[in-house]
């Protein structure tokens, strides 16, 4: 599943005045994908989303390559070597490589650099997802300025990444959500829709609990 983000209503900054100059009214979050020639802009964007090539950002531009492959790629290597680059019009504070949810490599800015690069090597004894994330300087009243790539997947022996602690956390959260869906607090056009939702909730729980 490709990670993405965006805004379809004014960003929730409350009654802040003045409005932070760096934040558009509809919110700063964007999902970016590399464009290719041919086709419409939307078709190119949708193809990038399907392939997992997306970067979620509210400012910085960010790129990562693992063994020369971009986010969404799947490969099988003993150790994953690669590079990450970040750029922004403000200083870059920190650039990190995240492997299976843990920081595997990092580089700190000097308070002035608006471009930062990082070369890394991640041992991959087991199947591992590898992504990059960056933090840049923010202005007064602004939220954190960040970007995060989708992962490159190193699948050893073709096995999917499986992180038990993450899986258990998702299952715990989904059980709480399921309780809400069953509580009767939601209004449906008819009982058929309610039953359909409950069946899908139960199916998701069963899949997560395996």
N, C-alpha and C positions, 0 to 999 in steps of 0.2 A: 504494500500500500504506500503510495507516494505521499509524503508529508507536504502539506500546503497550508496557506493562510491568506486571509484577506479581510476587507471590511465592506459592509453594505449599509452601514449607518454611521452617523458621526461618532468619532472615537470618544470613549468614556473618560474624559478629563474633568468631568464635573463642571464647576463654575469658575474655573481658573481664568484669571485676567491678569495681564494680557495673555492671549492665546500664544503658545510657544511657536515661534517663527518657523521652526523646522518641521512642523507636523501639519499635513493637509487635513482639511475638515473631515474627510471620509476615512481618516486613519492612515498610518504609514505602512502597514503590513502589505507586502507584495510577494507573489510567487513568480519567480523568474526562471526561464529556461533558455538555453542557447538556441538562437534562431538559425535556420538553414535557408538557403535560397529556394525559391519555388513555393507554390501553395500560398494560402492566405496566412496572415499573422496568427489568427486563431487556430488554424489547422496545425501550424508549426508548434504553437504553445501546447495544444492538446496532445500532440505526438510526444512532446517532451515530458509531459505529465505521465502519460502511459508508460514511458520508458524509465521513469524515475530520475530524470536529469534535473530536477527542480532544486532551486535554492530559495529558502524563505528568508526575507530580510525586511527590516524597516529602515534601511539606509545603506550599509556597506555592500560592496560587490565582493563576492567570495567564490573561489574555485578550488577544487581538489582533484587530484589525479592519483590513482593507485595502479602501479605497474602500467602507467600510461592510459588507464581506463577512467572514464568519467562516472559520476554518480549514476546508479541504476545498473551498472555492469555487474556481471557475475564471473568469478574466476576461481582457480584453485592453485594456490602457491604456498610454499613453506613459510615465507615471510613476505609481508606486504611493504614494499618500498614506494614512496611517492613524494609529492610536493603539494603544498597548499599556498595560495596567495590571496591577499585581501587588500582592498583599496577603498578609500573614503575621502571626502573633502575635509574631514577632521582627523585628529590623530587616532591611530589604531592602538588600543590599550593591550589587547591580548588576542593571540591566535592559537587555537587548540585543535589537536586531533583526538577524536573520541572513538574508542574501539569497544564495542559491546557495552556502552554506557559509562566507560571509565576513560579519564584523560590519559592518553598514551604518549603524547608529546605536546610541547607548548613553546611559544615564543612571546616575549613581552616587548612592547614598543618603548620608545625612549621619551614619550610625551610630545614628540614632534612629528614622527613618521606618519605619513598618510598612506604608505604602502608597506606591507609586511609579508615576508615569505618564510616558509618553514619546510625543511626536508625531514622526512621521518622514515622509520622502519618499525613495523609492528610484527612480532612473531605470531604466526597463526597456526598453533597446534590444533585448535578446534575451529569450527566455522565461526566467522567473525564479521560483524558489520563495522565499517570504518567511515566516519564522516568528519567534516571540519566545522568549526564554529568560531565566531569572532565577536569581540566587544570593542566598540569605539567610544570616543568621548561624547558625552551628551551635554546639551545646553540646559539652562535653568528651567525647571518645571517640566522637563521632558521625561518620558519613560526611558528605560535602558535601550541603548542602540546596539542591535545585535543582528547577526545573520547565521544561518545554519544550513548546511547542505544536506541533501538526502545521501544515503550511504552507498558505497561500493560494497558488494557482498563477496567475501572470500568463503566459498563453500567447500570445505574439505571433504573429499569423497562424495560430493553431491548432497551432503546432509545440510538441512536448513539450520540457521542460527536458532539456538534454544537457550534462553536465559531464564532459569527457573524463578528467580526472585522477581523479575519483571513480569513474568507470566502470572505469578501469584498475586501481584499487585493489581494487574488488570482484572483478574478474576474477582478479587475482593471488591473493586470498584463497580464492576458490572453486576455483581450480586446486589449491591446497594441500589443501583439504578433499576434493576429488575423489580425490587420491592416497590419502588415508586410506581413503575408502570402497572403493577398489579393492584395498587392501592385504591383504584377507582377515582383518582384525582384528575385523570385525563378525560376529556369529552370526545366521543367518537360520533360519526354520522349514524352508525348502526353497530350492532353487536358483532357483525361479521368482521368489521375492521378491528375491533378489540381482540377478537379471537386470533386474527391473523398476526397482530403485533405480538401477542403473548406466545404464539407458537414460534415466532422468530427469536424472541427473547430466550425461550427455553433451548432452542437449537444452538444459539450462541453460547449459552452457559455450558451446554453439554460438550461443545467443541473445546472451550477453554479449560474444562475440567479434565480432559483426557490426559 
